[in-house]
Amino acid sequence: MTLEESVKQQIKIMQAFIDGKDVQFREKGDTRDDWSDHTDDGWNFDFFEYRIKPDFKPKTCRFKTDDIAFKRSFEGKSIAKKGGTLITEEMIYNYEKGKSFYQPGNDLNEDYFLEDELLWYWEYIDISGVWCHTTMRETKQDLIDFLRGRAHPESMIKRIVPLYMLGFRIPNNKNLNEE
């Protein structure tokens, strides 16, 4: 940015402040999405960067408190037992208020998935009471539908667990970063 462009940007921000718009600031070079409201008429463009506060658009979180979610970047990796992220009330509140979630750019709704949405290898108890495992990855609901079709009692269907150590895959219809 040239000196002239920089000065024009500074004037634009200060004029917005004079016009009553909300202005925010953060330390120069800070890459976190951690902006504070600018409440006085002092300016220091050498140490801080300023912006006109973006319009807030509330979000709706698709998760509930105590859900276990798995991050997109863990796809295909071995996961320790119950290695997901426990969704807390605070996380949902912050997400819906537009505050950052762990790191800038992370989107709770887009970057995290419920265990039951993902493709896993599963362990389950068959009709004879023996532990079995699937030979292909599938969602929990797909496995339940398969077992019901083979007349498995509901009590056995409840004994289904993913094989975390073999990792998960994201179904194609949920893989938003597909090329």
N, C-alpha and C positions, 0 to 999 in steps of 0.2 A: 504494500500500500504506500502510495506516495505521501509526502508531507501534506500536500493540498487535500488529498482524499481523507487523510487522518483528521485534519482540522474540520473538514465538512462533517465527518462522522461525529466528532465531539460536539459540534454546534447542534447537530440534529438531536443528539441525546439530551443536551442541556435545554434545548427548546421544548422538547417533549416534557421535561421536568417542569419547566415554567408553565406549560399548558395543562399541568395537572396530571399527566400520565405517570404511572409508576415506573421508576427506574431501579435497576438492580446493579450490584457490583460484586466483583471477586478479585482476588490477587491475580496479577498478570502471570500467565504460565500455568495457572491451576487448571487441570483438565477435568476435575470432578464437576458434576452438575450441581454445584453448591453455591448458589447465588444468594446474596443478602439484599434486603430492601435498602435503598439509598434514601435517607430521611432528612438530610440537611443540605445546605447549599454549598458545601465544600467539595472540591473536585481535585483528584490527584491522578491524572492520566499517565504519569510515569510509573506508578506502582499498582494501579488498579485498572481493570477493564470494566466498562459499563455497557449496559444494554437496556432497551425498553422492555419492561416485563411482558413476557408473552401472555396472550389470552389463555386463561385456564379452561381446559376442556375436561370435565370429570370423566374418569374411566370406571368401568365396572370390572371388578376382579372375578374371574371364573372359578377361583378356588375358595374353599371354606377353611376356617380355622381348624388346625390339626390334620389337614391333608398332608400327604407326603408327596413331594414333587421332585422330579429329576430334571437336571439341567441339560439342555440340548447338546452342549459340548461334551457330555459324558457318553454320548452314543457310541456303541461298539467297544466300550472300555469295561474292564472288570470292576465290579462295584462291591464294596464291603456290605455285609448284611445290613439292610435298612440304611443304605448310604445316601438316601435322598435328603431333601431339605424339608424340615417341618415348617409348614406355613403357619405363621402366627397372626393374631388379630392386628398387631402393629404393622406387619408387612402389608396386609390387605388395606388397612387405613392409609398408610403412606402411598401405596400404589394408586388408590382411588383419588387421593389428593394431589397426584402428580409429582410426588417426591421420588427421588431416585431409589432404586432397589439394588443394594450392594454396590454396583459399579455403574457409571454412566453408560447408557446404551442398552442395559439389560431391561427387558420387558417381561414382567412376570407372566402375562398371558401368552406371549409368543415364544419365550425362551425356556419355559418350564412345562413339564407334562406330568399328569398323574400316572401312577404305576399302571393302572388298568387301561390307560390309553396306548401304552407302548407294547411293542412286540418282544416277548421274552420266551425263553425256554422255561417250561413249567414242570414242577413235580406235583404229583397228585396220588391219591390212594384209589386203586381200581376196585372193581366189584368184589374181588377175593381178598381185599385188605392189604394188598402188596403195593409198596410205593413204586410208581412208574414215573417216567419223564417223557416229555414230548420230544419229537425228533425234528421239529421245525418251530420257528418263533411264531407266536400268535398272541392276540390279545386275550385277556382273561375271559371276556365274554365269548369269544370264539371257542375257547376250550370248554367253557361251561355248556354252550350249545351242543358241542360234540358229545360231551359226557351224558347230557340229558337224552340225546338221541340214542345212546347205548344203554339206557335204562339205569344209570347210576342213581342211587338214592341221594336225596338232597343233602343228607348228613355228610356224605363223602365228598360231594361237590364243594362243601365249605372248606375242605382240607386241601386247598390249592395254594402253592407258594411259588414265586418266581425263583429261578436259579440266578441270583444276583451276580455271581462270579463269572457267568458267561455274558454278562452285559445285555443291553437292549438295543433295539433298532426303532426308529420312528417310522410309523406307517407313511406311505407315500402321500396320502391325502393330508397329512399333517406336517410334512417336511417343507416348510415355507422357503428354505434356502436352496431347494433343488435347482440344478441348472438344466 
